[in-house]
Amino acid sequence: MVTRRLRPSEPPQATWAFAMQRVTNGRGRVTGTIVHEYECEDSPRGPSELDAMQALDALVQPGAKACKKCDAARVLEPVFGRTVPDDDEHA
């Protein structure tokens, strides 16, 4: 019987990019933020991508929420011990 050593598998190359949407009232004053996965259809795509640490920093600010329509809430909120209900689409 011949034995061969298996090659170690490479770690997954999962990278996450996020974007922050500013929520304003009727007079243009920022009242909160929503953190989206960068590719979310509601994401304000632009030159300022956030990495996971920046997204977490954004979520600890007053009035900040993670989008529940994309994976942002599912990925980020467990860090804070929060659970995300499946039936709610937006933060």
N, CA and C atoms as a LAMMPS dump frame, in Angstrom:
ITEM: TIMESTEP
0
ITEM: NUMBER OF ATOMS
273
ITEM: BOX BOUNDS ff ff ff
-5.0000000000000000e+02 5.0000000000000000e+02
-5.0000000000000000e+02 5.0000000000000000e+02
-5.0000000000000000e+02 5.0000000000000000e+02
ITEM: ATOMS id mol type element x y z
1 1 1 N 0.842 -1.171 0
2 1 2 C 0 0 0
3 1 3 C 0.896 1.247 0
4 2 1 N 0.591 2.179 -0.904
5 2 2 C 1.362 3.411 -1.006
6 2 3 C 0.617 4.516 -0.26
7 3 1 N 1.35 5.258 0.53
8 3 2 C 0.738 6.406 1.237
9 3 3 C 1.329 7.692 0.675
10 4 1 N 0.472 8.644 0.52
11 4 2 C 0.912 9.966 0.042
12 4 3 C 0.426 11.022 1.007
13 5 1 N 1.249 12.005 1.179
14 5 2 C 0.868 13.129 2.026
15 5 3 C -0.016 14.077 1.228
16 6 1 N -1.117 14.468 1.812
17 6 2 C -2.009 15.419 1.159
18 6 3 C -1.42 16.824 1.261
19 7 1 N -1.592 17.582 0.214
20 7 2 C -1.147 18.973 0.264
21 7 3 C -2.072 19.769 1.165
22 8 1 N -1.493 20.67 1.957
23 8 2 C -2.383 21.497 2.787
24 8 3 C -3.235 22.39 1.898
25 9 1 N -4.478 22.511 2.273
26 9 2 C -5.354 23.361 1.475
27 9 3 C -5.067 24.824 1.805
28 10 1 N -5.245 25.653 0.822
29 10 2 C -5.022 27.07 1.03
30 10 3 C -6.211 27.669 1.766
31 11 1 N -5.943 28.656 2.613
32 11 2 C -7.066 29.284 3.319
33 11 3 C -7.976 30.003 2.337
34 12 1 N -9.261 30.062 2.636
35 12 2 C -10.18 30.762 1.734
36 12 3 C -9.815 32.244 1.649
37 13 1 N -10 32.794 0.486
38 13 2 C -9.65 34.191 0.253
39 13 3 C -10.897 35.073 0.297
40 14 1 N -11.648 34.965 1.361
41 14 2 C -12.858 35.77 1.485
42 14 3 C -12.487 37.174 1.927
43 15 1 N -12.859 38.125 1.144
44 15 2 C -12.654 39.514 1.532
45 15 3 C -13.992 40.216 1.465
46 16 1 N -14.218 41.079 2.4
47 16 2 C -15.463 41.804 2.467
48 16 3 C -15.184 43.277 2.271
49 17 1 N -16.032 43.934 1.529
50 17 2 C -15.966 45.384 1.386
51 17 3 C -17.346 45.924 1.727
52 18 1 N -17.369 47.03 2.41
53 18 2 C -18.614 47.627 2.867
54 18 3 C -18.666 49.088 2.45
55 19 1 N -19.84 49.658 2.523
56 19 2 C -20.032 51.083 2.235
57 19 3 C -21.003 51.634 3.277
58 20 1 N -20.852 52.913 3.567
59 20 2 C -21.707 53.535 4.565
60 20 3 C -22.624 54.556 3.904
61 21 1 N -23.899 54.391 4.138
62 21 2 C -24.919 55.305 3.619
63 21 3 C -25.33 56.246 4.739
64 22 1 N -25.28 57.523 4.48
65 22 2 C -25.737 58.5 5.468
66 22 3 C -27.244 58.709 5.313
67 23 1 N -27.964 58.624 6.415
68 23 2 C -29.406 58.829 6.425
69 23 3 C -29.644 60.259 6.897
70 24 1 N -30.427 61.008 6.12
71 24 2 C -30.674 62.409 6.468
72 24 3 C -32.159 62.659 6.708
73 25 1 N -32.426 63.714 7.451
74 25 2 C -33.82 64.118 7.634
75 25 3 C -34.21 65.019 6.461
76 26 1 N -35.378 65.564 6.472
77 26 2 C -35.867 66.398 5.373
78 26 3 C -35.058 67.655 5.125
79 27 1 N -34.276 68.085 6.117
80 27 2 C -33.487 69.309 5.974
81 27 3 C -32.017 69.057 5.687
82 28 1 N -31.674 67.802 5.375
83 28 2 C -30.3 67.474 5.016
84 28 3 C -29.386 67.165 6.19
85 29 1 N -29.908 67.135 7.396
86 29 2 C -29.103 66.82 8.575
87 29 3 C -28.947 65.302 8.682
88 30 1 N -27.709 64.83 8.888
89 30 2 C -27.455 63.397 9.032
90 30 3 C -28.008 62.931 10.374
91 31 1 N -28.89 61.921 10.31
92 31 2 C -29.524 61.404 11.524
93 31 3 C -29.069 59.981 11.861
94 32 1 N -28.327 59.358 10.981
95 32 2 C -27.848 58.001 11.208
96 32 3 C -27.127 57.483 9.982
97 33 1 N -26.685 56.251 10.074
98 33 2 C -25.995 55.618 8.949
99 33 3 C -26.449 54.166 8.827
100 34 1 N -26.308 53.643 7.618
101 34 2 C -26.549 52.227 7.358
102 34 3 C -25.301 51.682 6.677
103 35 1 N -24.758 50.614 7.233
104 35 2 C -23.595 49.953 6.638
105 35 3 C -24.103 48.847 5.73
106 36 1 N -23.665 48.891 4.474
107 36 2 C -24.067 47.904 3.463
108 36 3 C -22.848 47.11 3.01
109 37 1 N -23.085 45.883 2.553
110 37 2 C -22.057 45.194 1.785
111 37 3 C -21.875 46.028 0.525
112 38 1 N -20.656 46.179 0.052
113 38 2 C -20.381 47.1 -1.052
114 38 3 C -21.226 46.806 -2.288
115 39 1 N -21.508 45.554 -2.56
116 39 2 C -22.275 45.185 -3.754
117 39 3 C -23.793 45.193 -3.549
118 40 1 N -24.261 45.585 -2.381
119 40 2 C -25.7 45.662 -2.114
120 40 3 C -26.341 46.64 -3.1
121 41 1 N -27.54 46.327 -3.548
122 41 2 C -28.21 47.219 -4.508
123 41 3 C -28.515 48.588 -3.901
124 42 1 N -28.566 48.68 -2.577
125 42 2 C -28.823 49.956 -1.909
126 42 3 C -27.541 50.662 -1.459
127 43 1 N -26.403 50.052 -1.721
128 43 2 C -25.122 50.616 -1.296
129 43 3 C -24.782 51.874 -2.09
130 44 1 N -24.306 52.919 -1.406
131 44 2 C -23.872 54.118 -2.131
132 44 3 C -22.463 53.9 -2.679
133 45 1 N -22.349 53.128 -3.735
134 45 2 C -21.026 52.807 -4.29
135 45 3 C -20.273 54.079 -4.632
136 46 1 N -19.012 54.024 -4.409
137 46 2 C -18.173 55.172 -4.703
138 46 3 C -16.737 54.842 -4.356
139 47 1 N -15.919 55.85 -4.263
140 47 2 C -14.501 55.597 -4.033
141 47 3 C -14.16 55.169 -2.605
142 48 1 N -15.09 55.293 -1.667
143 48 2 C -14.743 55 -0.275
144 48 3 C -15.303 53.665 0.191
145 49 1 N -14.547 52.604 -0.043
146 49 2 C -14.899 51.282 0.468
147 49 3 C -14.42 51.185 1.909
148 50 1 N -15.165 50.455 2.731
149 50 2 C -14.752 50.194 4.102
150 50 3 C -14.341 48.738 4.22
151 51 1 N -13.263 48.476 4.96
152 51 2 C -12.948 47.078 5.257
153 51 3 C -13.773 46.662 6.479
154 52 1 N -13.632 45.435 6.915
155 52 2 C -14.469 44.93 8.006
156 52 3 C -14.271 45.717 9.298
157 53 1 N -13.045 46.071 9.636
158 53 2 C -12.796 46.83 10.866
159 53 3 C -13.413 48.225 10.794
160 54 1 N -13.307 48.87 9.643
161 54 2 C -13.916 50.19 9.476
162 54 3 C -15.441 50.095 9.554
163 55 1 N -15.991 49.032 9.004
164 55 2 C -17.449 48.838 9.074
165 55 3 C -17.895 48.63 10.513
166 56 1 N -17.128 47.856 11.276
167 56 2 C -17.46 47.656 12.687
168 56 3 C -17.355 48.967 13.462
169 57 1 N -16.323 49.755 13.171
170 57 2 C -16.186 51.07 13.811
171 57 3 C -17.385 51.957 13.49
172 58 1 N -17.855 51.894 12.25
173 58 2 C -19.012 52.698 11.852
174 58 3 C -20.268 52.254 12.59
175 59 1 N -20.388 50.96 12.865
176 59 2 C -21.592 50.442 13.522
177 59 3 C -21.696 50.793 15
178 60 1 N -20.597 51.177 15.617
179 60 2 C -20.68 51.539 17.04
180 60 3 C -21.061 53.007 17.224
181 61 1 N -21.19 53.737 16.154
182 61 2 C -21.581 55.142 16.238
183 61 3 C -23.085 55.252 16.498
184 62 1 N -23.505 56.314 17.187
185 62 2 C -24.941 56.499 17.447
186 62 3 C -25.753 56.56 16.145
187 63 1 N -26.87 55.864 16.127
188 63 2 C -27.756 55.874 14.968
189 63 3 C -27.323 54.98 13.827
190 64 1 N -26.289 54.172 14.03
191 64 2 C -25.79 53.303 12.956
192 64 3 C -26.481 51.946 12.992
193 65 1 N -26.762 51.414 11.808
194 65 2 C -27.374 50.089 11.66
195 65 3 C -26.689 49.376 10.502
196 66 1 N -26.823 48.064 10.476
197 66 2 C -26.327 47.267 9.354
198 66 3 C -27.515 46.875 8.49
199 67 1 N -27.334 46.928 7.185
200 67 2 C -28.388 46.556 6.245
201 67 3 C -28.711 45.074 6.405
202 68 1 N -29.983 44.765 6.462
203 68 2 C -30.419 43.371 6.573
204 68 3 C -30.82 42.791 5.222
205 69 1 N -30.816 43.636 4.203
206 69 2 C -31.146 43.16 2.866
207 69 3 C -29.953 42.426 2.253
208 70 1 N -28.762 42.907 2.559
209 70 2 C -27.544 42.244 2.07
210 70 3 C -26.921 41.473 3.236
211 71 1 N -25.696 41.033 3.093
212 71 2 C -25.048 40.239 4.134
213 71 3 C -24.416 41.075 5.243
214 72 1 N -24.495 42.384 5.198
215 72 2 C -23.818 43.216 6.198
216 72 3 C -24.265 42.879 7.62
217 73 1 N -25.543 42.782 7.869
218 73 2 C -26.023 42.484 9.219
219 73 3 C -25.634 41.072 9.64
220 74 1 N -25.779 40.125 8.741
221 74 2 C -25.458 38.728 9.058
222 74 3 C -23.98 38.561 9.398
223 75 1 N -23.12 39.31 8.73
224 75 2 C -21.678 39.179 8.926
225 75 3 C -21.188 40.002 10.114
226 76 1 N -21.695 41.219 10.269
227 76 2 C -21.139 42.135 11.259
228 76 3 C -21.81 42.105 12.627
229 77 1 N -23.122 41.964 12.678
230 77 2 C -23.813 42.088 13.951
231 77 3 C -23.482 40.995 14.974
232 78 1 N -23.162 39.759 14.572
233 78 2 C -22.784 38.767 15.582
234 78 3 C -21.558 39.177 16.408
235 79 1 N -20.714 40.028 15.866
236 79 2 C -19.555 40.506 16.623
237 79 3 C -20.01 41.228 17.891
238 80 1 N -21.159 41.882 17.81
239 80 2 C -21.705 42.617 18.948
240 80 3 C -22.676 41.773 19.773
241 81 1 N -22.819 40.494 19.431
242 81 2 C -23.731 39.619 20.154
243 81 3 C -25.177 39.814 19.749
244 82 1 N -25.401 40.425 18.593
245 82 2 C -26.764 40.644 18.104
246 82 3 C -27.146 39.521 17.162
247 83 1 N -28.415 39.229 17.105
248 83 2 C -28.913 38.277 16.118
249 83 3 C -29.773 39.033 15.125
250 84 1 N -29.814 38.537 13.922
251 84 2 C -30.512 39.212 12.844
252 84 3 C -31.708 38.375 12.417
253 85 1 N -32.933 38.887 12.574
254 85 2 C -34.097 38.135 12.099
255 85 3 C -34.096 38.058 10.583
256 86 1 N -34.521 36.923 10.044
257 86 2 C -34.513 36.725 8.592
258 86 3 C -35.614 37.458 7.872
259 87 1 N -36.685 37.819 8.555
260 87 2 C -37.838 38.377 7.861
261 87 3 C -37.754 39.882 7.62
262 88 1 N -36.794 40.581 8.204
263 88 2 C -36.684 42.025 8.055
264 88 3 C -35.66 42.334 6.962
265 89 1 N -36.04 43.104 5.95
266 89 2 C -35.147 43.359 4.838
267 89 3 C -34.121 44.452 5.096
268 90 1 N -34.516 45.534 5.715
269 90 2 C -33.611 46.662 5.913
270 90 3 C -33.38 46.928 7.381
271 91 1 N -32.303 47.633 7.62
272 91 2 C -31.959 48.013 8.992
273 91 3 C -32.992 48.99 9.528
